[in-house]
Amino acid sequence: MSSPSTDLVAMAPAARRGSAFSVAQMRSVYRCDEVERRLQKLPPKEHEHLRGTYERMLEKGPERFQVKPSGLPAMEHLYDELPNFHAVLDDIRRQLALCHDSRDALEITPMLLLGPPGVGKTHFAREVAKLLGTGMGFISMSSLTAGWVLSGASSQWKGARPGKVFETLVDGQYANPVMVVDEIDKARGEHAYDPLGALYSLLEHDTAGAFVDEFAEVAVDASQLIWVATANDERCIPEPILNRVNVYQVDMPDRDAARTIARRLYASIRSQHDWGQRFDPDPGDDVLDRMADLAPREMRRAWMTAFGNARLDDRGSIALADLPAAGHGGKRGPLGFMN
């Protein structure tokens, strides 16, 4: 499906503090005449969900914002907040540099973030969406058993509905949202379905331009999606998927980097709450040393526990005793949290 961008250029909200404003052309992500033909062929008083889908598509119209930063966005804060993602950030900067002062669309090669649980992969994907200002769709593969979650299920099936790709494009504002496929290595399929089967065409620019959702049976332009997949173990990912993405090994931050993450998170939580002004501007070194033993994903809960304990004791300083009790196991093990 050919979906050229129109010449209309709009200003989009700033993606994030300190970043350049985003600019957006309008792009058609489906054809209304095709939707109308499908709608007219539906038997009266049948397929009400499908009928409602077509009517919603016609009401919303096919135009979506195709967004990119107007200049190279400020990324220094991400290098500070995500010290173990520098290689990925470097690659994103290079790809942004190619398009920011041209008429070319924003183009980011699909990426796979490979690393241990709790390293911050999903958080990084959300930060990329904020940076680019494109919106985001999220798909957790850990509990999915059917291929239709991405590509939709035939309307002939009871309880059928469109897939996540279709819903994100039709119901969202953007033609090029960040699409996060979380824990892609945990996808499980029954013998008749492959949960990742739709990705073979979605990750290829040429075939993604006319992606047909099995529920709506209307081609949508998914060629502008920005794909970010996360995984713990690449051995569980089919080779055709690995061949279509840039793979980045993301390790746990070293101790100094972990202290930096913990300090910035402390400051962020403190500034976001009125009660935060009752606490010291900075935590003590001994507390930061203990926090550095945590995986980044666990740090927020640990800080919230510590803030609460200190407040109960009517103190404005976090003490070691306020932190969750240290769990058993090695470095980066959870402090008193259940997985």
BADO-846952 format. One line per 5 residues: their letters; for each residue x, y negated, z negated of C-alpha. Coordinates in Angstrom, 3 decimals, m for minus. Layout:
BADO-846952
a> X Y Z  ...
end
This chain:
BADO-846952
mssps> 0.000 0.000 0.000  1.408 m3.352 0.967  1.013 m5.915 m1.809  2.847 m9.090 m0.835  3.149 m11.889 m3.317
tdlva> 1.283 m15.062 m2.533  3.012 m18.444 m2.372  1.219 m19.691 m5.471  3.688 m20.233 m8.295  2.542 m20.639 m11.897
mapaa> 4.324 m21.348 m15.136  4.070 m18.587 m17.727  4.681 m18.993 m21.463  8.236 m18.783 m22.723  9.171 m15.175 m23.217
rrgsa> 10.935 m15.751 m26.501  12.571 m18.417 m28.578  15.451 m20.045 m26.751  14.736 m18.313 m23.445  14.007 m19.979 m20.143
fsvaq> 10.397 m20.476 m19.160  8.973 m17.701 m17.024  7.639 m18.376 m13.553  5.035 m16.201 m11.908  3.880 m15.584 m8.388
mrsvy> 0.549 m13.886 m7.867  0.619 m10.346 m6.532  m2.274 m8.114 m5.443  m2.091 m4.776 m7.219  m5.030 m3.172 m5.385
rcdev> m7.405 m3.834 m2.485  m10.943 m4.898 m3.296  m12.308 m3.591 0.006  m11.107 m0.108 m0.927  m12.745 m0.430 m4.348
errlq> m16.014 m1.569 m2.752  m16.031 1.420 m0.383  m15.538 3.799 m3.293  m18.281 2.102 m5.273  m20.769 2.307 m2.406
klppk> m20.157 6.055 m1.991  m21.056 6.874 m5.586  m24.413 8.655 m5.971  m27.017 6.583 m7.858  m27.119 7.168 m11.621
ehehl> m24.010 9.359 m11.556  m20.391 8.816 m12.578  m21.251 5.839 m14.756  m17.725 5.568 m16.195  m16.219 5.533 m12.717
rgtye> m18.841 3.028 m11.551  m17.980 0.780 m14.489  m14.285 1.044 m13.613  m14.883 m0.096 m10.029  m17.144 m2.936 m11.152
rmlek> m14.523 m4.077 m13.648  m11.862 m4.053 m10.922  m14.016 m6.203 m8.659  m14.866 m8.586 m11.474  m11.239 m9.046 m12.552
gperf> m9.915 m9.252 m9.004  m6.629 m7.808 m7.727  m4.275 m10.723 m8.468  m1.779 m10.364 m11.316  1.163 m12.444 m12.459
qvkps> 4.502 m11.235 m11.109  6.790 m12.785 m13.702  10.490 m13.489 m13.942  12.532 m15.954 m16.035  13.109 m19.292 m14.307
glpam> 16.771 m19.086 m15.313  19.049 m16.726 m17.147  17.311 m16.343 m20.527  19.204 m16.808 m23.760  20.201 m13.343 m24.931
ehlyd> 22.760 m14.097 m27.621  20.262 m13.330 m30.385  19.697 m9.862 m28.938  23.423 m9.144 m28.913  23.449 m10.076 m32.613
elpnf> 20.288 m8.200 m33.558  20.996 m5.081 m31.460  24.779 m4.547 m31.637  24.532 m0.916 m30.522  22.713 m1.876 m27.288
havld> 25.384 m4.121 m25.765  25.914 m1.891 m22.701  22.195 m1.974 m21.875  21.986 m5.726 m22.434  25.007 m6.276 m20.169
dirrq> 23.289 m4.361 m17.377  20.047 m6.310 m17.788  21.973 m9.596 m17.630  23.611 m8.516 m14.368  20.267 m7.648 m12.810
lalch> 18.701 m10.917 m14.009  21.621 m12.876 m12.535  20.862 m11.467 m9.087  17.302 m12.788 m8.921  16.866 m15.751 m11.254
dsrda> 17.756 m18.479 m8.702  16.261 m16.774 m5.637  12.826 m15.936 m4.257  13.425 m12.255 m4.946  11.217 m10.465 m7.450
leitp> 12.555 m9.347 m10.789  14.033 m5.891 m10.287  15.263 m3.788 m13.202  16.485 m0.245 m12.549  14.537 2.322 m14.604
mlllg> 16.426 3.121 m17.788  16.623 5.967 m20.273  17.762 5.130 m23.799  19.288 8.273 m25.255  20.099 8.442 m28.964
ppgvg> 19.240 9.833 m32.402  15.939 9.085 m34.159  15.756 5.718 m35.878  18.500 4.079 m33.833  16.109 1.372 m32.592
kthfa> 15.286 2.513 m29.056  11.583 1.666 m29.147  12.270 m1.652 m30.872  14.746 m2.493 m28.104  12.124 m1.774 m25.426
revak> 9.690 m4.169 m27.130  12.375 m6.854 m27.278  13.046 m6.454 m23.541  9.344 m7.047 m22.834  9.439 m10.210 m24.976
llgtg> 12.602 m11.402 m23.253  11.202 m10.981 m19.750  7.707 m12.233 m20.621  6.045 m9.524 m18.531  3.808 m7.797 m21.052
mgfis> 4.143 m4.148 m21.986  2.428 m0.792 m21.709  3.289 1.989 m24.163  3.012 5.760 m23.735  4.035 8.154 m26.502
msslt> 4.830 11.538 m25.003  5.331 13.414 m28.293  1.723 14.588 m28.572  0.672 14.745 m24.922  m0.123 18.045 m23.247
agwvl> m1.653 17.049 m19.905  m0.247 15.347 m16.841  m3.304 13.123 m16.466  m2.201 10.777 m19.257  0.027 8.977 m16.757
sgass> m1.918 9.577 m13.571  m5.530 9.948 m14.702  m7.879 12.936 m14.522  m10.392 13.648 m11.787  m13.765 12.037 m12.448
qwkga> m15.308 15.494 m11.956  m13.949 16.533 m15.344  m15.926 15.872 m18.501  m14.401 13.047 m20.502  m12.081 12.046 m17.649
rpgkv> m10.532 8.595 m17.649  m7.847 6.618 m15.821  m4.183 7.059 m16.642  m1.993 4.623 m18.557  m0.360 3.164 m15.443
fetlv> m3.706 2.319 m13.857  m5.103 0.872 m17.105  m2.024 m1.283 m17.723  m2.180 m2.826 m14.245  m5.955 m3.213 m13.973
dgqya> m6.684 m4.384 m17.519  m3.486 m6.382 m18.016  m2.319 m9.746 m16.712  0.926 m8.685 m15.055  2.021 m6.859 m11.911
npvmv> 5.413 m6.071 m13.440  4.940 m5.129 m17.103  7.544 m3.189 m19.037  6.257 0.388 m19.257  7.697 2.260 m22.226
vdeid> 7.647 6.067 m22.104  8.525 6.933 m25.690  10.106 10.280 m26.608  10.040 11.534 m23.045  11.989 14.633 m24.095
karge> 9.054 15.752 m26.268  6.562 15.959 m23.384  4.823 19.321 m23.380  2.669 20.672 m20.601  0.306 23.569 m20.180
haydp> 0.987 25.860 m17.262  m1.354 23.910 m14.957  m0.084 20.441 m15.818  3.232 18.653 m15.822  3.108 15.594 m18.115
lgaly> 6.021 14.038 m16.244  4.934 14.980 m12.724  3.593 11.504 m11.913  6.942 9.929 m12.789  8.622 11.525 m9.787
slleh> 6.781 9.102 m7.503  6.381 6.245 m10.001  10.149 5.909 m10.472  10.691 5.621 m6.708  10.011 2.085 m5.472
dtaga> 8.673 3.134 m2.065  6.148 5.694 m3.286  5.147 3.675 m6.379  3.777 0.960 m4.096  0.730 3.111 m3.316
fvdef> 0.215 5.088 m6.499  m3.190 6.797 m6.596  m4.761 7.379 m9.983  m6.692 10.662 m9.895  m9.681 9.191 m11.747
aevav> m10.238 6.045 m9.682  m8.781 7.421 m6.423  m7.772 3.873 m5.498  m4.163 3.044 m4.669  m2.479 0.577 m7.011
dasql> 0.854 m1.135 m6.546  3.052 0.179 m9.368  6.292 m0.673 m7.589  7.035 m3.650 m9.836  6.800 m1.809 m13.166
iwvat> 9.892 m1.994 m15.359  10.447 1.482 m16.795  12.095 2.087 m20.167  12.139 5.683 m21.410  13.476 6.845 m24.771
ander> 14.718 10.281 m25.796  16.749 12.129 m28.390  17.885 15.052 m26.202  18.472 14.828 m22.462  18.545 18.624 m22.111
cipep> 14.735 18.604 m22.344  14.319 16.132 m19.466  13.934 17.430 m15.891  16.868 16.693 m13.615  14.714 14.799 m11.052
ilnrv> 13.858 12.293 m13.800  17.484 11.886 m14.865  18.461 11.269 m11.238  16.016 8.345 m11.014  17.118 6.384 m14.089
nvyqv> 20.186 4.732 m15.593  21.059 6.731 m18.714  22.482 4.864 m21.719  23.837 6.657 m24.763  22.871 4.596 m27.807
dmpdr> 24.743 5.418 m31.018  24.052 4.400 m34.572  25.619 1.003 m35.362  28.893 1.082 m37.283  28.916 m0.114 m40.869
daart> 29.655 m3.774 m40.117  26.957 m3.856 m37.439  24.484 m2.148 m39.783  25.132 m4.801 m42.438  24.498 m7.506 m39.829
iarrl> 21.202 m5.891 m38.822  20.137 m5.594 m42.458  21.017 m9.217 m43.203  19.100 m10.526 m40.190  16.088 m8.384 m41.054
yasir> 16.131 m9.697 m44.634  16.141 m13.270 m43.325  13.363 m12.503 m40.847  11.049 m10.959 m43.445  11.759 m13.765 m45.894
sqhdw> 10.976 m16.478 m43.328  7.748 m14.817 m42.134  6.071 m14.781 m45.555  5.149 m17.563 m47.929  6.330 m15.436 m50.849
gqrfd> 9.723 m15.187 m49.165  10.646 m18.646 m50.448  10.765 m17.188 m53.963  13.785 m15.087 m52.982  17.453 m15.915 m52.496
pdpgd> 18.436 m17.007 m48.968  20.864 m14.082 m48.699  21.049 m10.619 m50.281  24.075 m9.527 m52.275  26.972 m7.589 m50.730
dvldr> 26.259 m4.510 m52.845  22.678 m4.409 m51.587  23.819 m4.828 m47.988  26.296 m1.977 m48.456  23.459 0.279 m49.573
madla> 21.210 m0.865 m46.718  23.983 m0.070 m44.246  23.420 3.611 m45.040  19.977 3.404 m43.455  18.978 3.879 m39.852
premr> 17.711 0.574 m38.391  14.144 1.924 m38.222  14.093 2.486 m41.998  15.452 m0.899 m43.024  12.207 m2.886 m42.913
rawmt> 10.390 m0.485 m45.224  13.340 m0.481 m47.597  13.396 m4.290 m47.734  9.653 m4.467 m48.336  9.949 m1.978 m51.192
afgna> 12.823 m3.975 m52.663  10.985 m7.314 m52.372  7.978 m5.807 m54.122  10.003 m4.285 m56.938  11.882 m7.531 m57.539
rlddr> 8.649 m9.506 m57.575  7.117 m7.135 m60.129  10.140 m7.851 m62.314  9.718 m11.587 m61.710  13.116 m11.923 m60.017
gsial> 14.163 m13.814 m56.891  17.187 m11.617 m56.223  17.203 m8.108 m54.828  19.086 m5.624 m57.010  20.295 m2.138 m56.147
adlpa> 17.645 m0.711 m58.434  14.936 m2.329 m56.279  15.851 m0.228 m53.245  14.250 3.181 m52.642  16.157 6.012 m54.276
aghgg> 18.932 7.388 m52.101  17.905 10.540 m50.280  20.025 13.614 m49.843  22.140 14.084 m46.765  24.815 12.215 m44.920
krgpl> 25.259 8.688 m43.626  22.171 7.071 m42.108  19.895 9.409 m44.041  16.597 7.898 m45.254  16.509 6.402 m48.740
gfmn> 13.511 8.013 m50.348  11.300 7.977 m47.233  9.563 10.963 m45.738  9.972 11.475 m41.967
end
